[in-house]
Structures are given as structure tokens and as C-alpha cells.
């Protein structure tokens, strides 16, 4: 299996498991661990966990919001400068999670390079 696809699937599965027990930052742990053990090259180090967690959080936010007809999501979208647009709120949610995971993955890659040099 391709390393990129393996890292993508492992990041989503680990994030899914960890998010059941830990707060929002568990996606950063998932991205860190997968990039620590499953090496990726160049820009893929950031973008594979970014896309994985973006999709995970966006789908999860849509699923949670859809179960209650987006009542809370609409109120939060009004509070933020999103014009009450729920889909834009879901997009912003995914972007925040994806960015956090991408940065954690870069840190994991740097730690793996540090351990290999020692």
C-alpha cells in the first residue's frame, strides 16, 4: 500500500479512536504519531494529515449538527462573522483542525529525523 494512503487512513483511524477519550487536541497526537512512524516526503508531511483531519472534523461536525437540525451551529455562525452560514462554519472548523494536525505532523517528522541522527 502506498505510504501516503497508509498515513491518511492511519491518521483518521487514530484520530477517531483518540477523540473518544481526549479533547480536541487528540487529532494533533494522531498526526504526530503517524508522521513519526510513517515517513512522508516534502509537502505531503503537512498536507496528508491536513486533509485527513479536515475531512474527519468536517464530516463529524456535519453529522453532529445534522442530528439536531443545526440549531447550535446556526447560533455560533451568527456570533462569528460568517453571516449565519452553517456550511461555512463547518469549513472553518475543518480548516482549524487540519492546520493543527498539519503542524503536529511536521513536528513529528522533525522528531523522527532527530532520532535517526542520534
Backbone as numpy.savetxt, mean C-alpha at the origin, in Angstrom:
# Nx Ny Nz CAx CAy CAz Cx Cy Cz
8.22 -18.10 -11.47 7.37 -16.92 -11.47 8.27 -15.68 -11.47
7.82 -14.68 -12.12 8.55 -13.42 -12.22 8.69 -12.79 -10.83
9.88 -12.21 -10.55 10.11 -11.59 -9.24 9.16 -10.43 -8.98
8.85 -9.69 -10.02 7.95 -8.55 -9.85 6.55 -9.00 -9.44
6.04 -10.01 -10.11 4.71 -10.53 -9.78 4.72 -11.18 -8.41
5.78 -11.89 -8.09 5.89 -12.53 -6.78 5.92 -11.49 -5.67
6.66 -10.40 -5.87 6.71 -9.33 -4.89 5.35 -8.66 -4.76
4.67 -8.45 -5.87 3.34 -7.84 -5.87 2.35 -8.66 -5.05
2.31 -9.96 -5.33 1.37 -10.85 -4.63 1.74 -10.98 -3.15
3.04 -11.12 -2.87 3.47 -11.26 -1.48 3.17 -10.00 -0.67
3.33 -8.83 -1.30 3.04 -7.58 -0.60 1.56 -7.48 -0.26
0.71 -7.81 -1.20 -0.73 -7.75 -0.93 -1.14 -8.75 0.13
-0.65 -9.99 0.03 -1.04 -11.01 1.01 -0.54 -10.67 2.41
0.71 -10.23 2.50 1.25 -9.86 3.80 0.53 -8.65 4.37
0.20 -7.68 3.53 -0.54 -6.50 3.99 -1.94 -6.89 4.46
-2.56 -7.82 3.77 -3.89 -8.28 4.15 -3.86 -8.96 5.52
-2.86 -9.80 5.74 -2.75 -10.50 7.01 -2.40 -9.52 8.14
-1.41 -8.67 7.91 -0.98 -7.74 8.96 -2.04 -6.70 9.29
-2.82 -6.30 8.31 -3.83 -5.27 8.58 -4.97 -5.77 9.45
-5.06 -7.07 9.64 -6.08 -7.62 10.54 -5.69 -7.44 12.00
-4.39 -7.27 12.26 -3.90 -7.21 13.64 -3.25 -5.89 14.03
-2.77 -5.13 13.05 -2.03 -3.92 13.32 -2.71 -2.72 12.65
-2.31 -1.49 13.03 -2.91 -0.28 12.43 -2.49 -0.08 10.97
-2.77 1.09 10.47 -2.57 1.40 9.05 -1.13 1.22 8.60
-0.16 1.42 9.47 1.23 1.34 9.08 1.71 -0.09 8.84
0.85 -1.07 9.03 1.23 -2.46 8.76 1.53 -2.67 7.28
0.97 -1.84 6.40 1.29 -1.97 4.97 2.75 -1.59 4.71
3.28 -0.71 5.55 4.69 -0.35 5.42 5.58 -1.51 5.83
5.17 -2.25 6.85 5.93 -3.43 7.26 5.89 -4.48 6.15
4.73 -4.65 5.54 4.60 -5.63 4.45 5.51 -5.27 3.28
5.53 -4.01 2.89 6.38 -3.59 1.78 7.85 -3.69 2.15
8.20 -3.36 3.38 9.58 -3.45 3.85 10.07 -4.90 3.81
9.28 -5.80 4.36 9.68 -7.21 4.43 9.79 -7.84 3.04
8.83 -7.57 2.18 8.90 -8.17 0.85 10.06 -7.63 0.04
10.37 -6.35 0.18 11.51 -5.83 -0.58 12.84 -6.21 0.07
12.80 -6.57 1.33 14.01 -7.03 2.01 14.41 -8.41 1.51
13.43 -9.27 1.26 13.72 -10.64 0.86 13.55 -10.92 -0.62
12.72 -10.16 -1.31 12.49 -10.35 -2.75 13.02 -9.12 -3.48
14.23 -9.22 -3.96 14.90 -8.06 -4.57 14.28 -7.68 -5.90
14.11 -6.39 -6.08 13.65 -5.82 -7.34 14.70 -4.84 -7.83
14.61 -4.47 -9.09 15.59 -3.58 -9.69 15.01 -2.20 -9.92
15.84 -1.20 -9.76 15.59 0.20 -10.10 14.26 0.72 -9.60
13.45 1.21 -10.51 12.19 1.86 -10.16 11.13 0.89 -9.67
11.29 -0.39 -9.99 10.32 -1.39 -9.54 10.30 -1.51 -8.02
11.40 -1.16 -7.37 11.47 -1.22 -5.91 10.39 -0.32 -5.31
10.16 0.83 -5.89 9.13 1.74 -5.39 7.75 1.40 -5.97
7.68 1.20 -7.29 6.38 1.15 -7.94 5.60 -0.15 -7.74
6.26 -1.28 -7.57 5.52 -2.53 -7.35 4.78 -2.50 -6.01
5.44 -2.18 -4.88 4.67 -2.05 -3.63 3.67 -0.89 -3.66
4.02 0.19 -4.37 3.10 1.32 -4.49 1.78 0.87 -5.12
1.88 0.17 -6.25 0.67 -0.27 -6.95 -0.07 -1.33 -6.13
0.68 -2.22 -5.48 0.04 -3.28 -4.69 -0.79 -2.69 -3.55
-0.21 -1.78 -2.80 -0.92 -1.21 -1.66 -1.97 -0.20 -2.12
-1.70 0.51 -3.23 -2.73 1.40 -3.78 -3.99 0.60 -4.10
-3.83 -0.51 -4.79 -5.00 -1.34 -5.12 -5.64 -1.93 -3.87
-4.81 -2.39 -2.94 -5.34 -2.97 -1.71 -6.18 -1.96 -0.94
-5.63 -0.77 -0.71 -6.36 0.24 0.06 -7.56 0.78 -0.69
-7.44 0.98 -1.99 -8.57 1.52 -2.76 -9.73 0.54 -2.78
-9.43 -0.73 -3.02 -10.50 -1.74 -3.04 -11.10 -1.91 -1.65
-10.24 -1.91 -0.63 -10.73 -2.06 0.74 -11.58 -0.86 1.16
-11.16 0.34 0.81 -11.95 1.54 1.13 -13.29 1.53 0.40
-13.27 1.10 -0.87 -14.53 1.01 -1.62 -15.45 -0.03 -1.00
-14.89 -1.17 -0.61 -15.68 -2.25 -0.02 -16.30 -1.80 1.31
-15.50 -1.13 2.16 -16.04 -0.66 3.44 -17.08 0.43 3.23
-16.83 1.34 2.31 -17.78 2.42 2.07 -19.07 1.94 1.42
-18.94 0.98 0.54 -20.11 0.45 -0.16 -21.05 -0.27 0.79
-20.52 -0.84 1.86 -21.37 -1.58 2.79 -22.32 -0.67 3.57
-22.00 0.63 3.67 -22.89 1.56 4.38 -23.32 2.72 3.49
-23.31 2.52 2.18 -23.75 3.51 1.21 -22.91 4.79 1.25
-21.64 4.66 1.61 -20.67 5.76 1.61 -21.09 6.93 2.48
-21.77 6.67 3.58 -22.24 7.75 4.45 -21.06 8.51 5.06
-20.14 7.79 5.70 -18.99 8.44 6.33 -18.03 8.99 5.28
-17.88 8.29 4.19 -16.98 8.76 3.13 -17.45 10.08 2.54
-18.74 10.24 2.39 -19.28 11.50 1.87 -19.01 12.65 2.83
-19.13 12.38 4.13 -18.89 13.43 5.12 -17.41 13.82 5.16
-16.54 12.83 5.05 -15.11 13.13 5.05 -14.70 13.84 3.77
-15.30 13.46 2.66 -15.00 14.13 1.39 -15.46 15.58 1.39
-16.46 15.90 2.18 -16.89 17.29 2.31 -15.91 18.06 3.19
-15.41 17.42 4.25 -14.45 18.08 5.14 -13.14 18.39 4.43
-12.67 17.47 3.62 -11.46 17.70 2.84 -11.82 18.49 1.59
-10.87 19.14 0.97 -11.21 19.93 -0.23 -11.39 19.04 -1.46
-12.34 18.11 -1.39 -12.60 17.18 -2.49 -13.97 17.40 -3.10
-14.70 18.36 -2.63 -16.02 18.66 -3.19 -17.05 17.58 -2.93
-16.85 16.76 -1.91 -17.82 15.70 -1.61 -17.71 14.50 -2.52
-16.67 14.41 -3.33 -16.50 13.31 -4.27 -15.88 12.10 -3.56
-16.66 11.03 -3.43 -16.23 9.84 -2.71 -15.14 9.11 -3.49
-15.26 9.03 -4.79 -14.25 8.32 -5.58 -12.89 9.02 -5.52
-12.91 10.33 -5.45 -11.66 11.07 -5.29 -11.04 10.81 -3.92
-11.88 10.66 -2.91 -11.40 10.32 -1.57 -10.76 8.93 -1.57
-11.35 7.99 -2.26 -10.78 6.64 -2.37 -9.45 6.69 -3.12
-9.36 7.52 -4.15 -8.11 7.68 -4.88 -7.01 8.27 -3.99
-7.35 9.29 -3.21 -6.38 9.90 -2.30 -5.95 8.89 -1.24
-6.88 8.11 -0.74 -6.56 7.08 0.25 -5.56 6.08 -0.32
-5.80 5.63 -1.54 -4.88 4.69 -2.18 -3.52 5.30 -2.42
-3.48 6.57 -2.82 -2.21 7.25 -3.06 -1.38 7.38 -1.79
-2.03 7.70 -0.69 -1.30 7.83 0.58 -0.72 6.49 1.00
-1.52 5.44 0.92 -1.03 4.11 1.28 0.06 3.63 0.35
-0.12 3.88 -0.94 0.89 3.47 -1.92 2.20 4.19 -1.73
2.14 5.48 -1.45 3.38 6.24 -1.23 4.10 5.75 0.02
3.36 5.49 1.10 3.97 4.98 2.32 4.63 3.62 2.08
3.96 2.76 1.32 4.52 1.44 1.03 5.74 1.54 0.12
5.71 2.44 -0.84 6.85 2.62 -1.73 8.09 3.09 -1.01
7.91 4.03 -0.09 9.05 4.53 0.69 9.59 3.43 1.60
8.71 2.66 2.21 9.15 1.56 3.07 9.87 0.49 2.26
9.44 0.27 1.02 10.11 -0.71 0.17 11.52 -0.25 -0.21
11.67 1.03 -0.48 13.01 1.56 -0.76 13.91 1.38 0.45
13.38 1.62 1.63 14.14 1.41 2.85 14.52 -0.06 3.02
13.60 -0.97 2.71 13.89 -2.40 2.78 14.98 -2.82 1.81
14.95 -2.27 0.62 15.98 -2.56 -0.38 17.34 -2.05 0.09
17.37 -0.85 0.65 18.62 -0.31 1.15 19.16 -1.13 2.32
18.29 -1.61 3.17 18.73 -2.47 4.28 19.28 -3.79 3.77
18.66 -4.36 2.75 19.19 -5.61 2.19 20.55 -5.40 1.56
20.76 -4.26 0.90 22.08 -3.97 0.34 23.11 -3.76 1.44
22.71 -3.16 2.53 23.60 -2.93 3.66 24.02 -4.26 4.30
23.10 -5.19 4.42 23.42 -6.49 5.01 24.32 -7.30 4.07
24.09 -7.20 2.77 24.94 -7.94 1.81 26.38 -7.43 1.82
26.58 -6.15 2.04 27.94 -5.58 2.05 28.71 -5.98 3.30
28.02 -6.20 4.39 28.69 -6.51 5.66 29.23 -7.93 5.71
